[in-house]
Amino acid sequence: MKVFKKAKDLIDYTFIMTDNTKRFPKKYRFTFVNRMQDMTLEIYKKISKTNELPVNKRKEVQIDILSDLNVLLVLIELSLEREFITETQTETWTKKTLNVKYLTAAWMRNTR
């Protein structure tokens, strides 16, 4: 499924962006970095879990994935507002997040 590749791309980009201490000062490791990294890994885990569930039990986890993606989008936006990342980096990161969100939403619609 395409959502797995896009989620993996999101994890990779998140780690590239957040592992740079020049972008995210050490004092923000917990409030931003750890949360974003953990969240992207958790999103991938939930996608994998959902794929293993019977069709009639997927919706709740898919909604949870969409919720996590919305929180990630807010953290990306806050990172821009605090000038940890540039507009271009924000656009790229947001696009990668939205790719996973839209694919998950489509998957949820097709699961009905």
C-alpha positions in Angstrom: 0.0 0.0 0.0 1.2 3.5 -0.9 0.4 4.8 2.6 3.3 2.7 4.0 5.8 4.3 1.7 4.5 7.8 2.4 4.6 7.2 6.2 8.2 5.9 5.9 9.1 9.1 3.9 7.5 11.2 6.7 9.5 9.4 9.4 12.7 9.9 7.4 12.1 13.6 6.8 11.0 14.2 10.4 14.3 12.6 11.7 16.3 14.6 9.2 14.7 17.8 10.3 14.7 17.2 14.0 18.1 15.6 14.5 19.8 18.9 13.7 20.5 20.8 16.9 21.1 24.0 14.9 17.4 23.8 13.9 16.0 22.6 17.2 18.0 23.7 20.2 18.6 21.1 22.9 16.2 22.7 25.3 13.4 21.9 22.8 14.3 18.2 22.5 11.4 17.0 24.6 8.7 19.5 23.8 9.2 19.3 20.0 11.7 16.8 18.8 11.0 13.7 20.8 7.3 14.1 20.4 7.5 14.6 16.6 9.8 11.6 16.2 7.7 9.4 18.4 4.5 10.5 16.8 5.7 9.6 13.2 6.9 6.2 14.4 3.6 5.6 16.2 1.7 6.6 13.0 3.5 4.0 11.1 2.9 1.4 13.8 -0.8 2.2 13.8 -1.0 2.0 10.0 0.7 -1.5 10.2 -1.7 -2.5 13.0 -4.8 -1.3 11.1 -3.8 -3.3 8.0 -3.8 -6.5 10.1 -7.2 -5.8 11.7 -10.5 -7.2 10.2 -12.1 -4.6 8.0 -14.9 -3.9 10.4 -12.4 -2.9 13.2 -10.2 -0.5 11.3 -12.1 2.7 11.5 -11.3 3.6 15.1 -7.5 3.2 14.6 -7.7 5.1 11.3 -9.4 8.0 13.1 -6.6 7.8 15.7 -4.0 8.0 12.9 -5.7 11.1 11.4 -5.8 12.7 14.9 -2.0 12.1 15.3 -1.4 13.6 11.9 -3.3 16.7 12.9 -1.2 17.1 16.0 1.9 16.7 14.0 0.8 19.5 11.6 0.3 21.8 14.6 3.8 21.0 15.9 5.2 21.7 12.4 3.4 25.0 12.4 4.7 25.9 15.9 8.2 25.0 14.8 7.8 27.6 12.0 6.4 30.2 14.3 9.4 29.7 16.6 11.7 30.0 13.6 13.2 26.5 14.1 12.4 25.8 10.4 12.0 27.8 7.2 8.9 28.3 5.1 10.2 25.9 2.5 11.0 23.2 5.1 7.5 23.7 6.5 5.9 23.3 3.1 7.8 20.1 2.4 7.1 18.6 5.9 3.4 19.6 5.7 3.1 18.1 2.2 4.6 14.8 3.5 2.2 14.8 6.4 -0.8 15.6 4.3 0.1 12.8 1.9 -0.2 10.3 4.7 -3.3 12.0 6.0 -5.1 12.0 2.6 -4.1 8.4 1.9 -5.3 7.3 5.3 -8.6 9.1 4.8 -9.1 7.5 1.4 -8.3 4.1 2.9 -10.9 4.7 5.6 -13.5 5.7 3.0 -12.7 2.6 1.0 -12.9 0.3 4.0 -16.6 1.1 4.6 
